[in-house]
Structures are given as C-alpha cells and as structure tokens.
Amino acid sequence: DDTLLCTSFLNLRLEQTLPPVVERQLREIESVVRRLLELAMRLGHTFIITNAMSGWVEYSSAKWVPDLLPVLQKVRVISARTSYEPQFPGEVGQWKIQAFLEVQRQLDSEIVTNLISLGDSNFEMDAVHVMGREFSQALVKTIKFRENPSPEELLKQLELVSQKFERIVDNAKNLKVGLERKWAGGAQRG
C-alpha cells in the first residue's frame, strides 16, 4: 500500500540495505502515520481498506515501520482482495466498493456522516462515493495521494494531511483534494 507506507518503492529494494536518508524518512513516516491514525481514531471510526492480501499491512509495517504496529492493532484492517476477489475476479475496483459497503453496513446510515478517504488510487475515491450514497446525509471528502511515491514524497503528503486533518473533518462540505504533483527537491522518478 502506498498511502501509509511507500511499499512500491521499498519492494524494489528488498535485497538492498537502505541508505541512511531513507531509514530516517521511514522513521519520520512512521511517526506521522502514528499521529494521523491516532487523530483519526479520536475523531471517528477509522478503517484501513487495502487491495493487498490479508496480513500484508501488518507484515509490511513489521518489516519497515515496526513502531506503528501497536496503533495498527487498534484499527480494523480489511483486505478487499481477500474478501471479494473470489466473487469479483479481476475487478479490483469492485473489491474496494464492496469493502467500503461492508464498512457502511456497520455504521448508522441515518446520522449525518463525514466520510474521508485517503488513498493512492482512484478505486478508493470511487468506492467512498458509492458508500456515501448509502447514507441519508453524507459529506464525502477524498484526498488522492500520488501513486508509487518516494519516501520523501509520501512523507510530505502525510505531513500536509496530518496538519490539515481536523480542518478537513470540520469542513461542512464535500471535498476533493489531489496531492499528485511531483514534489520539488530530491531525485525525481518517472
């Protein structure tokens, strides 16, 4: 998953020793993600819905950002792939939609609902809008992260969202934010 950890970047370097600068960025990502998840849990129901196999979020956290594990244990992690690939083979977007609807069924659909989706693919953005239609009144807020980010890019995105998260929650309107531009500084990747 490339929303809370730069997994694509790290998977290309499994056999390598990470440079000290990347190790430092991972510690910073770990800290920012921990604070963001704790804030999200304090402000409302919080879920991680991934297209990775069941257990991948916990495995990658243990490998790259182990201090995040205690916080992750407090968040329900749903593998859309594991739960819905058998019914919808090859339909990645449908896995996410079904997983979001699974969460929706656990919530009170009659109260005004603030749905906030952070993700690096359009699948999350589409799924949260489908979910929003199941509530009598829902504010849908999407924050689209860059796909395949470097550690530096992900850290900047996470820091920005963390700084603005309470304002995003408190905003009484639907919201669409794209953080997809390339960041200045550091090595640029295609």
Helices and strands as residue ranges (DSSP letters): H 7-11, H 20-43, E 47-50, H 56-64, G 66-68, H 69-72, E 76-79, H 80-84, H 92-104, E 113-119, H 122-132, E 138-145, H 151-170, E 175-179
